[in-house]
Amino acid sequence: MMSPDDGAVKRSRDFALMLGTSFGICHKDHIQGGKSEITDVTGDVKGKTVMVPDDIIGTGGTLLAVNEALRDRGVKAVYFMGAHCILCPREGASKTIEQQFREQEIKLVTTDTVPKSSEYMKKHQDICEWLSVSKCLAGFIQKDFEHSSLRTFLESFPRRVLEGRVSINNYLIRP
């Protein structure tokens, strides 16, 4: 598990603890033009498969920088996860973020909290998979209605997926 920047350390550490794995940190600086630069990577990543969770993916610039830094350090594979994926155009970029993701072979899993048209989703399904939050929201509503613990429901979800009691395929949106 790799934190994409100093601000995501707690989230990455929590994921690593849930999964029983190690975690590292990408140290990021913002440079001119809204770009990101990874100045250092803490943790041994050579030959490993790395997962990078992020909250909001705005322009995708951090993902591009993290991907480059990790590949330069010899990772086997990188998987990106984002809670909210906007993918807005980057100012002054000669290529779209989607083109850059394809060139760097970036794969992203995100939720459907930021609406995308079915045409967009179909066109970009090679670089991005969308998970529906509707069943999770329904679970929250049901637990609230039953006066059950929402915290227990939320904390147990990743473990239930890992143990095979919940199939992540049930949450995939197929355009």
C-alpha positions in Angstrom: 0.0 0.0 0.0 1.5 3.4 -1.0 0.3 6.8 0.1 0.3 9.1 -2.9 1.3 12.1 -0.7 1.8 13.1 2.9 -1.9 14.0 3.3 -3.0 10.4 2.6 -0.8 8.6 5.0 -3.5 7.7 7.6 -5.8 6.3 4.9 -3.0 4.2 3.3 -1.8 3.0 6.7 -5.4 2.0 7.7 -5.8 0.1 4.4 -2.4 -1.6 4.9 -3.5 -2.7 8.5 -6.8 -4.1 7.2 -5.0 -6.0 4.5 -2.1 -7.1 6.7 0.5 -5.6 4.4 3.2 -2.9 4.6 2.9 0.6 3.4 5.0 3.4 2.1 4.8 7.1 1.3 5.4 9.2 -1.9 6.6 12.6 -1.0 5.1 15.2 -3.4 5.9 18.8 -4.3 3.7 21.0 -6.4 5.6 22.6 -9.3 4.7 25.3 -11.7 1.7 24.7 -13.9 -0.2 22.7 -11.4 2.0 19.6 -11.9 3.1 17.3 -9.2 6.6 15.9 -8.7 7.5 13.0 -6.4 10.7 14.0 -4.6 11.2 10.7 -2.6 9.5 7.4 -1.9 9.7 5.9 1.5 9.4 2.1 1.5 10.8 -0.8 -0.5 8.8 -1.2 -3.7 11.2 -3.0 -6.0 9.5 -6.1 -7.5 6.3 -5.5 -5.6 2.7 -4.9 -6.6 1.6 -1.6 -5.1 -1.9 -0.3 -4.4 -2.4 3.5 -4.2 -5.6 4.8 -2.6 -6.6 8.4 -3.0 -9.6 10.4 -2.1 -10.2 12.9 -5.0 -8.7 12.5 -8.4 -9.0 16.0 -10.0 -6.6 16.2 -12.9 -4.8 12.9 -12.4 -1.5 14.7 -12.2 -0.6 13.1 -8.9 -1.4 9.6 -10.3 0.9 10.3 -13.3 3.7 11.4 -11.0 3.3 8.5 -8.5 3.2 6.0 -11.4 6.4 7.4 -12.9 8.2 7.4 -9.5 7.2 3.9 -8.6 8.0 2.5 -12.0 11.4 4.2 -11.9 11.9 2.3 -8.6 11.1 -1.1 -10.1 7.6 -1.9 -9.0 6.0 -5.0 -10.6 2.6 -3.4 -10.9 0.6 -0.3 -9.7 -3.1 -0.2 -9.0 -4.8 3.1 -8.3 -8.1 3.6 -6.3 -9.9 6.8 -6.0 -13.1 7.6 -4.0 -14.1 10.5 -6.3 -12.8 10.7 -9.9 -13.3 14.0 -11.7 -10.5 13.8 -14.4 -10.8 17.4 -15.4 -8.5 18.7 -18.2 -5.1 20.0 -17.1 -4.2 23.5 -18.2 -1.5 23.6 -20.9 -1.4 19.8 -21.3 -0.8 18.6 -24.9 -2.6 15.4 -24.3 -5.8 14.5 -22.3 -5.3 12.7 -19.0 -7.0 9.7 -20.5 -4.4 9.6 -23.3 -1.6 9.9 -20.7 -3.2 7.1 -18.6 -3.2 4.8 -21.6 0.4 5.6 -22.5 1.6 4.9 -18.9 -0.8 1.8 -18.7 -2.5 3.3 -15.6 -5.6 1.4 -14.4 -7.9 3.1 -12.0 -10.8 1.9 -9.8 -13.2 4.6 -8.6 -16.8 5.1 -7.5 -19.7 6.6 -9.4 -20.0 9.5 -7.0 -19.0 11.9 -9.8 -21.5 11.3 -12.6 -20.1 10.2 -16.0 -22.1 9.5 -19.1 -22.4 5.9 -20.2 -20.7 6.9 -23.4 -17.7 8.2 -21.4 -17.6 5.1 -19.3 -17.7 2.8 -22.3 -15.0 4.8 -24.1 -12.6 4.7 -21.1 -13.4 1.3 -19.7 -9.8 0.2 -20.6 -8.3 2.6 -18.1 -11.1 2.9 -15.4 -13.6 0.8 -13.6 -16.4 2.4 -11.7 -17.9 0.9 -8.6 -21.5 1.8 -7.7 -22.0 3.2 -4.2 -25.8 2.5 -4.3 -25.6 -0.9 -2.5 -23.3 0.6 0.2 -25.8 3.5 0.6 -28.7 1.1 0.8 -26.7 -0.9 3.5 -26.3 2.3 5.5 -29.9 3.2 5.2 -30.9 -0.4 6.3 -28.5 -0.3 9.3 -29.8 3.1 10.3 -33.4 1.9 10.0 -32.5 -1.2 12.2 -30.7 1.1 14.7 -27.6 -1.0 14.0 -24.0 0.1 14.0 -23.0 1.9 10.9 -19.4 1.9 12.0 -19.4 -1.9 12.2 -20.9 -2.2 8.7 -18.4 0.2 7.3 -15.3 -1.3 9.0 -16.3 -4.9 8.1 -16.9 -4.2 4.3 -13.3 -4.5 3.1 -12.8 -7.7 5.2 -16.0 -9.3 3.8 -14.8 -8.5 0.2 -11.4 -10.1 1.0 -13.0 -13.1 2.5 -15.2 -13.6 -0.5 -18.4 -13.0 1.4 -19.1 -9.9 -0.8 -18.2 -9.9 -4.4 -16.8 -6.7 -5.7 -18.3 -7.7 -9.1 -21.7 -6.9 -7.7 -20.6 -3.3 -7.5 -19.0 -2.9 -10.9 -20.8 -0.8 -13.4 -20.7 -2.3 -16.9 -21.3 0.4 -19.6 
